[in-house]
């Protein structure tokens, strides 16, 4: 499967002129793939459980010290 075969979903919060500043996600079998729209050839693969844990950590502020 190539990147062109994947149905990418952009966040509803994505905005801007060319739309090149957003994260896109897709589900493939039991995996979740993510990419940055301005670098579509670089794809990160994870699973639903790990992505959920990461998002909960972000919402809880666990990574605030990194920004």
C-alpha positions in Angstrom: 0.0 0.0 0.0 1.4 3.4 -0.9 0.6 6.8 0.6 -1.7 7.6 -2.3 -3.8 4.5 -1.4 -4.4 5.6 2.1 -7.5 7.7 3.1 -5.9 10.4 5.2 -8.0 12.4 7.6 -7.1 16.0 8.6 -8.0 17.6 11.9 -11.0 19.9 11.7 -8.7 22.5 13.4 -6.4 22.6 10.4 -6.3 25.9 8.7 -4.0 28.2 6.8 -3.4 29.0 3.3 -2.0 25.9 1.8 -3.1 23.5 4.5 0.5 22.4 5.0 0.6 22.7 8.7 -1.5 19.8 9.9 -1.2 16.2 11.1 -3.1 13.6 9.1 -4.2 10.2 10.4 -5.4 7.0 8.9 -6.4 3.6 10.1 -4.8 0.6 8.4 -5.8 -2.8 9.8 -4.9 -2.6 13.5 -2.5 0.3 13.1 -2.8 4.1 13.0 -0.5 6.0 10.7 0.3 9.6 11.1 2.1 12.1 8.9 2.7 15.8 8.7 1.1 17.2 5.6 4.2 19.3 4.7 6.3 16.0 4.7 3.8 13.4 3.4 6.5 10.8 2.7 7.5 10.4 6.4 4.9 8.2 8.1 4.8 7.1 11.7 3.0 3.9 12.6 1.5 3.1 16.0 -1.6 1.4 17.4 -4.8 2.7 18.8 -3.9 1.9 22.5 -0.5 3.8 22.3 -2.0 6.7 20.4 -4.8 7.0 23.0 -2.3 6.9 25.8 -0.2 9.6 24.1 -3.2 11.9 23.5 -4.3 11.5 27.1 -0.8 12.5 28.2 -0.8 15.6 26.0 -4.2 16.6 27.4 -3.0 16.1 30.9 0.0 18.3 30.3 2.6 15.6 30.7 4.7 17.0 27.8 4.3 20.7 28.5 8.0 20.9 29.6 9.0 20.1 26.0 7.5 23.2 24.5 
